Amino acid sequence: MIRELAELLRSLGETPEAVQLADALWLAERLGPSAPPLGSSEGTAVVTTPDSVSEAADGSLWEEPPPVPGSAGPRPLVPSTGPGPRNGLLYLPEPRPSPGDAGSGAVRLRAPAALPQRAALARSLRPLTRRVPSRTATVLDEEATVEGIVETAQWSPVLRPAPSRWLDLVLVVDDSVSMTLWRETIQEFLSLLGSVGAFRSVQHWLLPTEEIASHGIVLRPPTAGAGERLGDRSPLEIVDPTGRRVVLVASDCVSPSWADGTLGRLLRTWGRSGPVALVQLLPRRLWKRSALSVHEVRLGSDTPGVPNIGLRVTPLDSHRPTTPGMAVPVLELDPRWLGPWAALVSGETSTWDTLATVVPDHPGAETSAPPLPAAPVATTAEELVREFALHAHPLAMRLALHLAAVPLSPPVMRLVQQAVCGDSRPSVLTEVLFTGLVTRADDADTMDASAHDVLPVQFDFRPGVRDVLLGMTPGSQVLHTLSVVTGWLFDGLHRSGVPTSDFTALLDGEATAVAAARSVRPFATVTAQALRRLSDRYDPLARQLQETDWAESTGMPSAGPRTAPGAQTPSVTGVVPPAGELLDRDDFLAEIHESAFGEPGTGVVLTAREGGGATATAARYVQVYGHAYDHVAWVTGGRPCAGPELPALLRATAAQTTATWLLVVDGATPDDLPAPLPDGPGTLLVTSAGADWTNGYVLLPVPPFKRATGIRYLRSRVRGLTAPVALRIAARLDNVPLALAMATGLLSRLTPEALLTALGADPAPEAPPAAPLEDPVADVCALAQEHARQLCPEVAPLLDLSAVLAAGPVPTRFVAQALPHSADRAVAALADAGLLTTADDGATVFLAPAVGRVRRTRMGTAEIVAAQRVARAAFITWRSGVASTVHDGEGPLGLTRHLEAMGALDDDDPAVREAVRDQVQLLADCGDVHGGLAWGEAALERLRARVGADGPGVGELALLLERLTTRTAGQERAHRP
């Protein structure tokens, strides 16, 4: 096998020695899996920053590029009195005049692998991998040491300089606005430089060329945030007097500072001490249209590492005289250019015929050729397009036609270029943006897009140009381009939790699709313009996309999140549990909403097994779509269903006959729904574990976790958990979300093998996944309770308390009253175990119903009676201190649903009877007279059964119920038409 490997390497042009091959095999065994594909976001190449801090070259270097201040403003390379192409020259578009213009912010692009021939580029730099004696490090010279011992009989080591890499490298990147298009290319090139093994260190600096007029020439570390200038350094900082530092400057040379000689003088400063080269990112055919003047020259050098100032320069173009000066090689990012340059620097070759920009020896003696005579300035959009078509590459013209149908956001432009034109080179897009058709977008548009963080818009066509290009583009191509971009945009909105649809639904005017498109104003505006150009039949859709009040007029919400700027978030009555994560079920929210916006009083029932995520889905629906309703209330199901939430909703909707409402009933059955419901347009959203719902309810089963989702959920929360083990745990728990959440708490204390064993599954690595448990939530809950009690004995009283409470939220202060010395520790321990969650404000705790159910099966009768006694005592003591000030779900009203479970309706203690009677009165006082009557009648029936019709407490409770009945009858007569 080793012989075959050696032959394979020889066929690739490599001739490894035996030691090198052995080292490679040794490393391969220990490095693990191969690196991710080129262009992926998981690269691991490391470079040295200016502050000597290593950072990943694939993420942090360009994650937050500094903005381009606009105080100085970009200047055209050729004087002009107005917009228009300057003989096909590339230049930065002028911003639209607006007060306080601060320039455009940098944008993020998603592109395919932007650095082709990566391996060939690495090989082209091999001449620079030479080793030289170190000036500081030494190694033992074994042979000389032995000879010295033999000759002198003295055991004295002989040291010699250690071999070290020859050069450092500094990559200086032009930070003008046009360079944002090359970000992926620079990122991959920087990664290559850090991994090629040729340099002692690789530093990365930004050169803000558009700030030179206002701030002078500075270098900026790539880690500087937007608007930060505290890290600015002098360009002299990267000068190495020893001459062992190479400077590569990467630019497209579009910035005006390349035309006036400013940056040429900077190159001369660096070229006095070491090798300097300019990496021109544009292809060779576009160099003449940039701001840089290049000459055909022959460069000569007799020794390695000669600074540019010491190179021999011989002009090769006799028709174009070259001013004497220092030559800076201009290279394409291609092995055919980098290879000969590396050979010249390393001394492998002594001469090289190439292209270079020549920096004159004397300031003011510029080498740039005089500009060509300016063409007549285009005065109309038609002339602008005509001039562009004359000078542009055919691919650039084709791309411009397609871009007329979409907003000029860099990610969108790259998407269109790749998907529609079949070309992903940034040079083609650069030609479209910087030859006269395009200007910078207004700040208002940029700010609007950034609010959604989906479509950053930095450019726009000049007035009238978009219409001219749309008129030249076949309608089928416009629709194809819109289809591609709509799919990409809706995918991004969907990942952020916004309900979307598809392009076909958008053309049909489907409400969800139109709302999603309108949530990104630049996309909606341009799409409406493009559709109007296609056909009159799209006029209604175009009006919907552009009307600001369309969503309100149709009753549909904006596609933005609940906290979108300007959205009116209603106050939610009731205690909403934490929404948690829906993972791959976010699109289910759109289906709920489509079903919910129907006839007044539409009933939608979300069904799921215990722990299947119905409650979390309803909570997320309130979070995302709550702003679509005027009033929202959340109640917990049970019989009777009592509390202040429904009366508050009825009062609010009675005052506004056109108000929309949402009532969520969590954990209900068909027999215990609250009544009456509000009038007017609204939605009843129910979560239930049963599917026996009829009478016109819309049943929507909550989608279960997919196998891959369960694996991803576990691995994202348990460090080091492998996919095969996660698969076996998820399969045993049937991918039930609540069971998986409890399992993650257990895996913080148990090994995966121990958890599988405890769940009755074979822990052997070769064992197949076990069949799902019959009741995975109960089984893993029992295991979690056992380990929580071992870890924190204080949780035992809280678990006992959960066994005598009903389903639903529990006021935190009640728990503290019942467990005065251990409540905080017990709540924290159960939360860590996944058995309990806490509201954001900490006022309410939510225990999964399975927690009390499982604990109760493990308690004896005496233990249950003792726990009920503790709960009733805490209720009596606590309510006396807060009843006068707290009248919502966080006070005594929040315990109404728990009274029967804690045995309050069967207790003959006078204090308990009085507390139950006061609870009925409190319900009536908060507006829930029907709920008070229901509870009072249930308590009176129990009391009469125990003590008789004339027993203690019966008369007082009966009198209270009589008064409430009279009150209810009076209210009904007052509202009767």
Beta strands, then each sheet from edge to edge (+ up, - down):
strand 1: 46-48
strand 2: 54-56
strand 3: 131-140
strand 4: 159-165
strand 5: 167-174
strand 6: 199-207
strand 7: 245-251
strand 8: 276-280
strand 9: 295-300
strand 10: 312-315
strand 11: 325-331
strand 12: 351-360
strand 13: 438-440
strand 14: 459-461
strand 15: 572-573
strand 16: 602-607
strand 17: 631-636
strand 18: 661-666
strand 19: 682-688
strand 20: 698-701
strand 21: 809-811
strand 22: 836-838
strand 23: 844-847
sheet 1: 1+ 2-
sheet 2: 3+ 4-
sheet 3: 6+ 5+ 7+ 8+ 11+ 12- 9+ 10-
sheet 4: 13+ 14-
sheet 5: 15+ 17+ 18+ 19+ 16+ 20+
sheet 6: 21+ 23- 22+
end
